[in-house]
Amino acid sequence: MMYPFLTLTDETEITYSEMKSDGTVKVYIETPDEHDGFHNAVCWLPKYRWEDIHGYLDEEIEGYKGLLKNNVNLIMELSKKDCDV
C-alpha cells in the first residue's frame, strides 16, 4: 500500500510504502503531463536506488533526489508505522 507524503505546486505527488521486511521503503513520484499523461519514477530508500524513470529530465530527478535526502528520516519513520516487521 502507498501513503501520501507530499503534493508539490506543479501537482507532483510523492507517496511512500510501508517499510518492507528488508528495511527498504518504496517512494513513488508522479507528475501529470498534458502531452505524455504522467511522468513517474521510483526510488528505494535508504539506498536511493532509482528505477522506472519515465518522462523526467535529469535535472528534475536531481531535484527529487535532494528533496528525498532532506526528508529521508521522516519518510523512514512514517513507513515504520505501517509495517509488520
SULCOR-V636365 format. One record per residue. N is the residue number from 1. OMEGA is omega in degrees with one decimal (none if undefined). Layout:
BEGIN
n = [N | N]
omega = [OMEGA | OMEGA]
END
This chain:
BEGIN
n = [1 | 2 | 3 | 4 | 5 | 6 | 7 | 8 | 9 | 10 | 11 | 12 | 13 | 14 | 15 | 16 | 17 | 18 | 19 | 20 | 21 | 22 | 23 | 24 | 25 | 26 | 27 | 28 | 29 | 30 | 31 | 32 | 33 | 34 | 35 | 36 | 37 | 38 | 39 | 40 | 41 | 42 | 43 | 44 | 45 | 46 | 47 | 48 | 49 | 50 | 51 | 52 | 53 | 54 | 55 | 56 | 57 | 58 | 59 | 60 | 61 | 62 | 63 | 64 | 65 | 66 | 67 | 68 | 69 | 70 | 71 | 72 | 73 | 74 | 75 | 76 | 77 | 78 | 79 | 80 | 81 | 82 | 83 | 84 | 85]
omega = [179.1 | -177.5 | 179.4 | 176.4 | -172.2 | 170.2 | -179.5 | -176.4 | 177.8 | 178.9 | 173.3 | 177.8 | 175.8 | -179.8 | 179.9 | 178.4 | 168.9 | 178.6 | 178.7 | -177.2 | 178.2 | 177.6 | -180.0 | 178.1 | 177.5 | 174.3 | -178.6 | -179.6 | -177.4 | 179.1 | 175.8 | 179.4 | -175.0 | -180.0 | -174.6 | -173.4 | 178.7 | 165.8 | -178.6 | 178.2 | 176.7 | 174.1 | 177.1 | 176.7 | 7.8 | -176.4 | -179.7 | 177.9 | -176.7 | 177.0 | 176.1 | 178.7 | -178.8 | 171.9 | -178.2 | 171.9 | 179.2 | -179.3 | 178.9 | 178.0 | 177.4 | 177.2 | 178.2 | 175.9 | 178.8 | 179.0 | -179.9 | 178.8 | 178.7 | -175.6 | -174.7 | -178.5 | 179.3 | 179.8 | -179.6 | 179.5 | 178.5 | -177.7 | 179.3 | -178.0 | -176.0 | -177.9 | 178.2 | -177.5 | none]
END
